[in-house]
Amino acid sequence: MFGCEMGIQNLTLNVITKILISLITGYIFGSIPNAVIIAKFKKVDIRKTGSGNPGAGNVAREIGKTWGILVFILDVLKAIIPMLIADKIFQLGPFWTGIAGLSAVIGHCYSLFLRFRGGKGAASSGGVMIYLFPKFSIVAIVAFFLLQKTPRTLTTFIPIFLVALGLWIWLYWNSMPFFIPFVLIFLTLGVLLNIDLIKEIVKGGNK
């Protein structure tokens, strides 16, 4: 499908069942609100503190960097674990393994345990990158932290985004047959899940 290693003709009932289990597993893992759980140990409701975002960044700012790093690692792992299941146990191949990871990102942003609310999905997206695109993951992490340290305007966002995207395509264009469809799905999901942030960036660029 979409030029990946597992075409439509190979989507037997057994394979479809494995795909569905992987997607559900990814969503459930992604829904685990690590930031909320960790913050509760410090007697803090992270959803009512700071930015209100139940993510690693808000935990780091309001509770401490050590706790923020812990949440970041756990959020990365909740994308990697279902991908490991899809890849190593179900042997679905990189395309569907990546989709399982993206379902974890959706679970993070629309958590089953937080009345379908959640964080921004940055760390979980990082988990997808680390698992599927290890050579690019360092670039992605650097780009993410650069964006955190710079004003949220078009003049800072677009160059960083384009350079990172260009490197991503350059590194994997010819090596993975599933790459283009996956990138399109990944970017589309990123836009849909961060539409408010994009509006803020556009607004900042129009000032």
HUWOPE-V743109 format. One record per helix or strand. SS is the DSSP state (h for helix, s for strand). FROM is the first residue (numbers start at 0). LEN is the number of residues. If there is no record, write none. Layout:
ss = <SS:SS>
from = <FROM:FROM>
len = <LEN:LEN>
This chain:
ss = <h:h:h:h:h:h:h:s:h:s:h:h:h:h:h>
from = <7:12:33:45:55:64:93:110:111:116:121:133:153:178:194>
len = <3:19:8:3:7:25:16:1:3:1:11:16:19:15:11>
